[in-house]
Amino acid sequence: SVSAGLDLPGRFLFGILTLMMLIADLVFTEEAVYIYRKFPSSKRSIIIWINAAAPVIATTSCIGMWIPRSTMFTDFTAAIFFAIVIHKFLMMMIKECGGQKLFLRRFENDHFKISTGPCCCCCLCLPRVRITRRTLFWLKLGTFQFAFLRPVLMFLSIVLWSNGNYTLYNLSPKGAAIWISCFIGVLTIIALWPVGIMFQQVRTLLMCKKIIPKFALYQFILILNHLQAAIINILAMQGVIPCAPPLSSSARGAYMTQQLLIMEMFLITLISRMVYRRRYDDLESLECTAEEAGDSRQAP
């Protein structure tokens, strides 16, 4: 086992990180119970899915840290889960506006700004697109394709890996890893674009529901789980992270990624609890009260 080859400081570090993962899971469980009891039924599952992103990544990282041979499966599990969370986050923003019908009614004369990241943030000359049922469908399809295709590609990768045709650190043109990784990268960019477009449209309207810190937490999870891991893997493959027998450079890079993710997801879980812990029915009643007050002022 891994613990047999660790010295006392190593065992202490592993123990602390495991404790942080368990605390994150307990905090999420308590938050899920609160959401189920206090939130409207139309929003429960979506918000629980989004809140589960950080604890799930912390749990898979902890399993990969203790059982190194499971790293490929734990990374794939976290990647598939977060692909679904991207679609859920887009749906949450629509739900927060009252659902698709109310969203279209509220913005029926407005236009989407499509010159936003990560695809077209530099293309300021792109025309605005009118908000209709069809454009909203294309936005939802942009995130749904990633939630559907990424598990398919992950399954294909595992099949090729079991046959000896897929090696995660083999980035030669003849290997399958480089082509699957590039395809997943393109699908990821396509999926993130609709979320950015929708956030630009609703951030002012949903300011009272803390949409900006929620979007920031979502972005942090995305950057830490994908970009940070990719940078560490590249440094390990280039030999910048030296090997320390019996661990190779790639194994040390994987350990660093997992340990950093456990600490980062632990903090994000605690912050998410503060951001999402609000009574949504109270917010909606306040909005209704404000609208009624506005109508009463206009009546005279």
VEXMAR-649597 format. One record per residue (C-alpha): residue number from 1; residue in one letter; x, y, z. Coordinates in pm, whole numbers, padded with zeros to 5 digits. Example, Ala and Ser with C-alpha at 12.3 -4.5 7.8 and 13.67 -1.06 7.14 Angstrom:
<node seq="1" type="A" u="01230" v="-00450" w="00780"/>
<node seq="2" type="S" u="01367" v="-00106" w="00714"/>
//
This chain:
<node seq="1" type="S" u="00000" v="00000" w="00000"/>
<node seq="2" type="V" u="00099" v="00366" w="-00030"/>
<node seq="3" type="S" u="00107" v="00426" w="00345"/>
<node seq="4" type="A" u="00369" v="00153" w="00391"/>
<node seq="5" type="G" u="00623" v="00350" w="00190"/>
<node seq="6" type="L" u="00561" v="00683" w="00364"/>
<node seq="7" type="D" u="00762" v="00839" w="00642"/>
<node seq="8" type="L" u="00598" v="01011" w="00940"/>
<node seq="9" type="P" u="00556" v="01356" w="00773"/>
<node seq="10" type="G" u="00412" v="01186" w="00463"/>
<node seq="11" type="R" u="00158" v="00993" w="00669"/>
<node seq="12" type="F" u="00065" v="01312" w="00855"/>
<node seq="13" type="L" u="00010" v="01495" w="00523"/>
<node seq="14" type="F" u="-00202" v="01211" w="00386"/>
<node seq="15" type="G" u="-00403" v="01205" w="00710"/>
<node seq="16" type="I" u="-00468" v="01580" w="00703"/>
<node seq="17" type="L" u="-00573" v="01574" w="00336"/>
<node seq="18" type="T" u="-00804" v="01278" w="00397"/>
<node seq="19" type="L" u="-00959" v="01463" w="00691"/>
<node seq="20" type="M" u="-01015" v="01769" w="00471"/>
<node seq="21" type="M" u="-01188" v="01551" w="00211"/>
<node seq="22" type="L" u="-01415" v="01397" w="00476"/>
<node seq="23" type="I" u="-01505" v="01741" w="00616"/>
<node seq="24" type="A" u="-01586" v="01864" w="00263"/>
<node seq="25" type="D" u="-01816" v="01563" w="00210"/>
<node seq="26" type="L" u="-01989" v="01622" w="00545"/>
<node seq="27" type="V" u="-02037" v="01994" w="00468"/>
<node seq="28" type="F" u="-02187" v="01906" w="00129"/>
<node seq="29" type="T" u="-02418" v="01644" w="00284"/>
<node seq="30" type="E" u="-02548" v="01899" w="00534"/>
<node seq="31" type="E" u="-02590" v="02155" w="00257"/>
<node seq="32" type="A" u="-02776" v="01904" w="00036"/>
<node seq="33" type="V" u="-03021" v="01834" w="00321"/>
<node seq="34" type="Y" u="-03073" v="02208" w="00369"/>
<node seq="35" type="I" u="-03130" v="02263" w="-00005"/>
<node seq="36" type="Y" u="-03376" v="01973" w="-00020"/>
<node seq="37" type="R" u="-03576" v="02113" w="00274"/>
<node seq="38" type="K" u="-03569" v="02486" w="00197"/>
<node seq="39" type="F" u="-03542" v="02529" w="-00181"/>
<node seq="40" type="P" u="-03824" v="02499" w="-00438"/>
<node seq="41" type="S" u="-03850" v="02156" w="-00598"/>
<node seq="42" type="S" u="-03774" v="02296" w="-00944"/>
<node seq="43" type="K" u="-03426" v="02406" w="-00833"/>
<node seq="44" type="R" u="-03319" v="02139" w="-00584"/>
<node seq="45" type="S" u="-03147" v="01887" w="-00809"/>
<node seq="46" type="I" u="-02966" v="02148" w="-01021"/>
<node seq="47" type="I" u="-02822" v="02334" w="-00720"/>
<node seq="48" type="I" u="-02725" v="02009" w="-00545"/>
<node seq="49" type="W" u="-02542" v="01896" w="-00862"/>
<node seq="50" type="I" u="-02348" v="02224" w="-00879"/>
<node seq="51" type="N" u="-02261" v="02216" w="-00509"/>
<node seq="52" type="A" u="-02141" v="01856" w="-00545"/>
<node seq="53" type="A" u="-01867" v="01946" w="-00796"/>
<node seq="54" type="A" u="-01600" v="02041" w="-00540"/>
<node seq="55" type="P" u="-01663" v="01749" w="-00296"/>
<node seq="56" type="V" u="-01669" v="01495" w="-00581"/>
<node seq="57" type="I" u="-01337" v="01623" w="-00718"/>
<node seq="58" type="A" u="-01186" v="01619" w="-00367"/>
<node seq="59" type="T" u="-01307" v="01260" w="-00313"/>
<node seq="60" type="T" u="-01174" v="01131" w="-00646"/>
<node seq="61" type="S" u="-00842" v="01307" w="-00584"/>
<node seq="62" type="C" u="-00815" v="01149" w="-00240"/>
<node seq="63" type="I" u="-00887" v="00802" w="-00379"/>
<node seq="64" type="G" u="-00624" v="00858" w="-00650"/>
<node seq="65" type="M" u="-00375" v="00975" w="-00387"/>
<node seq="66" type="W" u="-00416" v="00659" w="-00177"/>
<node seq="67" type="I" u="-00451" v="00419" w="-00473"/>
<node seq="68" type="P" u="-00219" v="00546" w="-00750"/>
<node seq="69" type="R" u="-00329" v="00281" w="-01003"/>
<node seq="70" type="S" u="-00684" v="00421" w="-00991"/>
<node seq="71" type="T" u="-00573" v="00771" w="-01098"/>
<node seq="72" type="M" u="-00694" v="00731" w="-01456"/>
<node seq="73" type="F" u="-01041" v="00620" w="-01342"/>
<node seq="74" type="T" u="-01073" v="00885" w="-01071"/>
<node seq="75" type="D" u="-00967" v="01162" w="-01311"/>
<node seq="76" type="F" u="-01216" v="01041" w="-01570"/>
<node seq="77" type="T" u="-01493" v="01030" w="-01308"/>
<node seq="78" type="A" u="-01425" v="01388" w="-01198"/>
<node seq="79" type="A" u="-01405" v="01506" w="-01560"/>
<node seq="80" type="I" u="-01737" v="01344" w="-01653"/>
<node seq="81" type="F" u="-01909" v="01485" w="-01343"/>
<node seq="82" type="F" u="-01788" v="01839" w="-01410"/>
<node seq="83" type="A" u="-01898" v="01813" w="-01776"/>
<node seq="84" type="I" u="-02252" v="01758" w="-01646"/>
<node seq="85" type="V" u="-02211" v="02045" w="-01396"/>
<node seq="86" type="I" u="-02133" v="02288" w="-01683"/>
<node seq="87" type="H" u="-02471" v="02208" w="-01839"/>
<node seq="88" type="K" u="-02641" v="02229" w="-01498"/>
<node seq="89" type="F" u="-02494" v="02575" w="-01435"/>
<node seq="90" type="L" u="-02644" v="02708" w="-01757"/>
<node seq="91" type="M" u="-02981" v="02557" w="-01665"/>
<node seq="92" type="M" u="-02954" v="02710" w="-01316"/>
<node seq="93" type="M" u="-02920" v="03061" w="-01459"/>
<node seq="94" type="I" u="-03233" v="03005" w="-01670"/>
<node seq="95" type="K" u="-03419" v="02866" w="-01367"/>
<node seq="96" type="E" u="-03317" v="03164" w="-01157"/>
<node seq="97" type="C" u="-03489" v="03387" w="-01413"/>
<node seq="98" type="G" u="-03814" v="03197" w="-01360"/>
<node seq="99" type="G" u="-03772" v="02924" w="-01619"/>
<node seq="100" type="Q" u="-03754" v="02928" w="-01998"/>
<node seq="101" type="K" u="-04095" v="03089" w="-02057"/>
<node seq="102" type="L" u="-04038" v="03376" w="-01817"/>
<node seq="103" type="F" u="-03682" v="03417" w="-01943"/>
<node seq="104" type="L" u="-03803" v="03455" w="-02304"/>
<node seq="105" type="R" u="-04081" v="03689" w="-02196"/>
<node seq="106" type="R" u="-03842" v="03906" w="-01995"/>
<node seq="107" type="F" u="-03580" v="03931" w="-02271"/>
<node seq="108" type="E" u="-03807" v="03908" w="-02577"/>
<node seq="109" type="N" u="-03679" v="04239" w="-02717"/>
<node seq="110" type="D" u="-03317" v="04191" w="-02611"/>
<node seq="111" type="H" u="-03012" v="04037" w="-02778"/>
<node seq="112" type="F" u="-02735" v="03798" w="-02669"/>
<node seq="113" type="K" u="-02381" v="03936" w="-02677"/>
<node seq="114" type="I" u="-02184" v="03651" w="-02837"/>
<node seq="115" type="S" u="-01847" v="03829" w="-02840"/>
<node seq="116" type="T" u="-01747" v="03674" w="-02509"/>
<node seq="117" type="G" u="-01500" v="03412" w="-02390"/>
<node seq="118" type="P" u="-01356" v="03165" w="-02439"/>
<node seq="119" type="C" u="-01432" v="03158" w="-02812"/>
<node seq="120" type="C" u="-01493" v="03513" w="-02932"/>
<node seq="121" type="C" u="-01381" v="03753" w="-02659"/>
<node seq="122" type="C" u="-01156" v="03932" w="-02912"/>
<node seq="123" type="C" u="-01418" v="03946" w="-03190"/>
<node seq="124" type="L" u="-01593" v="04263" w="-03081"/>
<node seq="125" type="C" u="-01736" v="04317" w="-03429"/>
<node seq="126" type="L" u="-01967" v="04014" w="-03404"/>
<node seq="127" type="P" u="-02336" v="04111" w="-03424"/>
<node seq="128" type="R" u="-02569" v="04056" w="-03132"/>
<node seq="129" type="V" u="-02813" v="03767" w="-03166"/>
<node seq="130" type="R" u="-03180" v="03813" w="-03084"/>
<node seq="131" type="I" u="-03307" v="03613" w="-02789"/>
<node seq="132" type="T" u="-03560" v="03359" w="-02914"/>
<node seq="133" type="R" u="-03659" v="03005" w="-02833"/>
<node seq="134" type="R" u="-03425" v="02882" w="-03107"/>
<node seq="135" type="T" u="-03115" v="03070" w="-02984"/>
<node seq="136" type="L" u="-03184" v="02951" w="-02630"/>
<node seq="137" type="F" u="-03206" v="02595" w="-02763"/>
<node seq="138" type="W" u="-02865" v="02631" w="-02931"/>
<node seq="139" type="L" u="-02712" v="02758" w="-02607"/>
<node seq="140" type="K" u="-02848" v="02460" w="-02415"/>
<node seq="141" type="L" u="-02731" v="02226" w="-02690"/>
<node seq="142" type="G" u="-02381" v="02374" w="-02667"/>
<node seq="143" type="T" u="-02344" v="02260" w="-02305"/>
<node seq="144" type="F" u="-02545" v="01939" w="-02343"/>
<node seq="145" type="Q" u="-02318" v="01808" w="-02619"/>
<node seq="146" type="F" u="-02025" v="01822" w="-02376"/>
<node seq="147" type="A" u="-02221" v="01646" w="-02100"/>
<node seq="148" type="F" u="-02308" v="01372" w="-02352"/>
<node seq="149" type="L" u="-01992" v="01338" w="-02561"/>
<node seq="150" type="R" u="-01732" v="01359" w="-02285"/>
<node seq="151" type="P" u="-01851" v="01038" w="-02111"/>
<node seq="152" type="V" u="-01852" v="00868" w="-02453"/>
<node seq="153" type="L" u="-01493" v="00977" w="-02517"/>
<node seq="154" type="M" u="-01387" v="00877" w="-02166"/>
<node seq="155" type="F" u="-01538" v="00531" w="-02220"/>
<node seq="156" type="L" u="-01352" v="00506" w="-02552"/>
<node seq="157" type="S" u="-01027" v="00605" w="-02378"/>
<node seq="158" type="I" u="-01070" v="00335" w="-02113"/>
<node seq="159" type="V" u="-01141" v="00074" w="-02382"/>
<node seq="160" type="L" u="-00827" v="00176" w="-02575"/>
<node seq="161" type="W" u="-00624" v="00187" w="-02252"/>
<node seq="162" type="S" u="-00731" v="-00166" w="-02158"/>
<node seq="163" type="N" u="-00617" v="-00278" w="-02505"/>
<node seq="164" type="G" u="-00280" v="-00101" w="-02471"/>
<node seq="165" type="N" u="-00355" v="00163" w="-02737"/>
<node seq="166" type="Y" u="-00400" v="00462" w="-02503"/>
<node seq="167" type="T" u="-00128" v="00607" w="-02282"/>
<node seq="168" type="L" u="-00213" v="00929" w="-02101"/>
<node seq="169" type="Y" u="00140" v="01073" w="-02125"/>
<node seq="170" type="N" u="00207" v="00963" w="-02483"/>
<node seq="171" type="L" u="00144" v="01276" w="-02688"/>
<node seq="172" type="S" u="00294" v="01155" w="-03015"/>
<node seq="173" type="P" u="00079" v="01197" w="-03330"/>
<node seq="174" type="K" u="00058" v="00819" w="-03362"/>
<node seq="175" type="G" u="-00100" v="00780" w="-03019"/>
<node seq="176" type="A" u="-00470" v="00809" w="-02946"/>
<node seq="177" type="A" u="-00423" v="01033" w="-02639"/>
<node seq="178" type="I" u="-00327" v="01348" w="-02832"/>
<node seq="179" type="W" u="-00626" v="01325" w="-03068"/>
<node seq="180" type="I" u="-00880" v="01250" w="-02796"/>
<node seq="181" type="S" u="-00737" v="01530" w="-02578"/>
<node seq="182" type="C" u="-00757" v="01783" w="-02862"/>
<node seq="183" type="F" u="-01114" v="01683" w="-02943"/>
<node seq="184" type="I" u="-01213" v="01714" w="-02577"/>
<node seq="185" type="G" u="-01046" v="02056" w="-02566"/>
<node seq="186" type="V" u="-01254" v="02179" w="-02861"/>
<node seq="187" type="L" u="-01574" v="02042" w="-02705"/>
<node seq="188" type="T" u="-01485" v="02212" w="-02375"/>
<node seq="189" type="I" u="-01443" v="02553" w="-02539"/>
<node seq="190" type="I" u="-01772" v="02510" w="-02725"/>
<node seq="191" type="A" u="-01948" v="02420" w="-02397"/>
<node seq="192" type="L" u="-01802" v="02712" w="-02199"/>
<node seq="193" type="W" u="-01907" v="02969" w="-02458"/>
<node seq="194" type="P" u="-02287" v="02943" w="-02395"/>
<node seq="195" type="V" u="-02232" v="02973" w="-02020"/>
<node seq="196" type="G" u="-02035" v="03295" w="-02072"/>
<node seq="197" type="I" u="-02302" v="03433" w="-02306"/>
<node seq="198" type="M" u="-02581" v="03357" w="-02059"/>
<node seq="199" type="F" u="-02388" v="03502" w="-01764"/>
<node seq="200" type="Q" u="-02333" v="03831" w="-01948"/>
<node seq="201" type="Q" u="-02708" v="03848" w="-02010"/>
<node seq="202" type="V" u="-02838" v="03773" w="-01660"/>
<node seq="203" type="R" u="-02566" v="03896" w="-01423"/>
<node seq="204" type="T" u="-02739" v="04229" w="-01355"/>
<node seq="205" type="L" u="-03082" v="04072" w="-01311"/>
<node seq="206" type="L" u="-02954" v="03799" w="-01077"/>
<node seq="207" type="M" u="-02725" v="04021" w="-00871"/>
<node seq="208" type="C" u="-02949" v="03974" w="-00565"/>
<node seq="209" type="K" u="-02907" v="03596" w="-00595"/>
<node seq="210" type="K" u="-02526" v="03620" w="-00585"/>
<node seq="211" type="I" u="-02477" v="03504" w="-00942"/>
<node seq="212" type="I" u="-02133" v="03669" w="-00967"/>
<node seq="213" type="P" u="-01973" v="03477" w="-00674"/>
<node seq="214" type="K" u="-02147" v="03159" w="-00796"/>
<node seq="215" type="F" u="-01999" v="03208" w="-01143"/>
<node seq="216" type="A" u="-01658" v="03283" w="-00988"/>
<node seq="217" type="L" u="-01666" v="02956" w="-00790"/>
<node seq="218" type="Y" u="-01763" v="02767" w="-01107"/>
<node seq="219" type="Q" u="-01470" v="02930" w="-01291"/>
<node seq="220" type="F" u="-01227" v="02847" w="-01010"/>
<node seq="221" type="I" u="-01325" v="02478" w="-01019"/>
<node seq="222" type="L" u="-01284" v="02476" w="-01397"/>
<node seq="223" type="I" u="-00939" v="02640" w="-01389"/>
<node seq="224" type="L" u="-00804" v="02434" w="-01099"/>
<node seq="225" type="N" u="-00938" v="02100" w="-01222"/>
<node seq="226" type="H" u="-00832" v="02144" w="-01586"/>
<node seq="227" type="L" u="-00573" v="02416" w="-01640"/>
<node seq="228" type="Q" u="-00374" v="02357" w="-01321"/>
<node seq="229" type="A" u="-00367" v="01980" w="-01378"/>
<node seq="230" type="A" u="-00261" v="02027" w="-01741"/>
<node seq="231" type="I" u="00026" v="02261" w="-01644"/>
<node seq="232" type="I" u="00157" v="02022" w="-01378"/>
<node seq="233" type="N" u="00135" v="01726" w="-01620"/>
<node seq="234" type="I" u="00330" v="01919" w="-01885"/>
<node seq="235" type="L" u="00599" v="02015" w="-01631"/>
<node seq="236" type="A" u="00625" v="01652" w="-01522"/>
<node seq="237" type="M" u="00657" v="01525" w="-01879"/>
<node seq="238" type="Q" u="00929" v="01783" w="-01952"/>
<node seq="239" type="G" u="01125" v="01673" w="-01644"/>
<node seq="240" type="V" u="01084" v="02007" w="-01462"/>
<node seq="241" type="I" u="00935" v="01811" w="-01172"/>
<node seq="242" type="P" u="01219" v="01568" w="-01093"/>
<node seq="243" type="C" u="01165" v="01202" w="-01020"/>
<node seq="244" type="A" u="01213" v="01076" w="-00665"/>
<node seq="245" type="P" u="01248" v="00696" w="-00659"/>
<node seq="246" type="P" u="01031" v="00500" w="-00646"/>
<node seq="247" type="L" u="00813" v="00776" w="-00796"/>
<node seq="248" type="S" u="00865" v="00889" w="-01155"/>
<node seq="249" type="S" u="00818" v="01249" w="-01268"/>
<node seq="250" type="S" u="00466" v="01178" w="-01395"/>
<node seq="251" type="A" u="00371" v="01003" w="-01069"/>
<node seq="252" type="R" u="00500" v="01296" w="-00861"/>
<node seq="253" type="G" u="00306" v="01535" w="-01084"/>
<node seq="254" type="A" u="-00011" v="01331" w="-01030"/>
<node seq="255" type="Y" u="00046" v="01338" w="-00652"/>
<node seq="256" type="M" u="00096" v="01715" w="-00656"/>
<node seq="257" type="T" u="-00223" v="01765" w="-00858"/>
<node seq="258" type="Q" u="-00429" v="01545" w="-00628"/>
<node seq="259" type="Q" u="-00300" v="01702" w="-00308"/>
<node seq="260" type="L" u="-00354" v="02057" w="-00436"/>
<node seq="261" type="L" u="-00705" v="01973" w="-00557"/>
<node seq="262" type="I" u="-00805" v="01830" w="-00218"/>
<node seq="263" type="M" u="-00703" v="02152" w="-00040"/>
<node seq="264" type="E" u="-00856" v="02379" w="-00304"/>
<node seq="265" type="M" u="-01186" v="02189" w="-00329"/>
<node seq="266" type="F" u="-01209" v="02187" w="00051"/>
<node seq="267" type="L" u="-01195" v="02567" w="00055"/>
<node seq="268" type="I" u="-01439" v="02598" w="-00237"/>
<node seq="269" type="T" u="-01686" v="02367" w="-00060"/>
<node seq="270" type="L" u="-01684" v="02592" w="00248"/>
<node seq="271" type="I" u="-01727" v="02907" w="00038"/>
<node seq="272" type="S" u="-02006" v="02747" w="-00169"/>
<node seq="273" type="R" u="-02197" v="02672" w="00150"/>
<node seq="274" type="M" u="-02199" v="03043" w="00237"/>
<node seq="275" type="V" u="-02287" v="03157" w="-00115"/>
<node seq="276" type="Y" u="-02571" v="02912" w="-00184"/>
<node seq="277" type="R" u="-02723" v="02905" w="00165"/>
<node seq="278" type="R" u="-03017" v="03140" w="00111"/>
<node seq="279" type="R" u="-03392" v="03092" w="00120"/>
<node seq="280" type="Y" u="-03495" v="03125" w="-00244"/>
<node seq="281" type="D" u="-03864" v="03152" w="-00158"/>
<node seq="282" type="D" u="-03779" v="03456" w="00055"/>
<node seq="283" type="L" u="-03596" v="03614" w="-00237"/>
<node seq="284" type="E" u="-03888" v="03551" w="-00470"/>
<node seq="285" type="S" u="-04134" v="03695" w="-00220"/>
<node seq="286" type="L" u="-03914" v="04005" w="-00190"/>
<node seq="287" type="E" u="-03914" v="04043" w="-00568"/>
<node seq="288" type="C" u="-04291" v="04008" w="-00577"/>
<node seq="289" type="T" u="-04323" v="04265" w="-00297"/>
<node seq="290" type="A" u="-04100" v="04507" w="-00490"/>
<node seq="291" type="E" u="-04307" v="04461" w="-00806"/>
<node seq="292" type="E" u="-04631" v="04515" w="-00614"/>
<node seq="293" type="A" u="-04485" v="04830" w="-00455"/>
<node seq="294" type="G" u="-04391" v="04958" w="-00801"/>
<node seq="295" type="D" u="-04742" v="04888" w="-00929"/>
<node seq="296" type="S" u="-04897" v="05069" w="-00633"/>
<node seq="297" type="R" u="-04682" v="05377" w="-00707"/>
<node seq="298" type="Q" u="-04793" v="05378" w="-01069"/>
<node seq="299" type="A" u="-05162" v="05331" w="-00985"/>
<node seq="300" type="P" u="-05234" v="05691" w="-00869"/>
//
